[in-house]
Amino acid sequence: PGKGDEEPTPEPEPEPTPEPDPVEVSIADAIAIGAAKEHNTFTEEKYIVSGVIVEIASETWGNMYIQDSEGNKLYIYGLYDADGNRYDAMATKPAVGDTVTLVGILGQYNGNAQMKNATMTAHTPGDPATTGDPIMLAVVSMLVSGGVVAILPKKREF
């Protein structure tokens, strides 16, 4: 066979570029990163944030606000567990007062910074003494003080 009859050597498939590890940022930095994006656009990179849940806006999707010790609040638009279960299907749902660590993309919607489609990587239930449940506060108070706490119904006006 003459020249040009050989099969061309196929180019090797390029190795896929590994996804970079998420970067841990403060809630204040996450807000700044998200606010710098155009309306309804998000980072390609994933970020890690931790905070205390202060409000749950959707029991279905797990939309919520998390807050740091300085009072910075970040909106979480969609929460999933490590198995991909949406908030309403999670076996153990985080609640107001719990501390969570989340991984997701950052952006903004209508001028508000948010983390979108966050995956929960850590969850620590809140201390009942700080979450404001009056019955739990009474029980904790009784246990700590060794005293008796009376829980009385509200007085009704007739």
Buried (B, 14 or more C-beta within 10 A) or exposed (E): EEEEEEEEEEEEEEEEEEEEEBEEBBBBBBBBBBBEBEEEEBBEEBBBBBBBBEEBEBEEBBBBBBBBEEEBBBBBBBBBBEEEBBBEEBEEBBEBBBBBBBBBBBBBBEEEBBBBBBBBBEBEEBEBBEBEBEEBBEBBEBEEEEEEEEEEEEEEEE
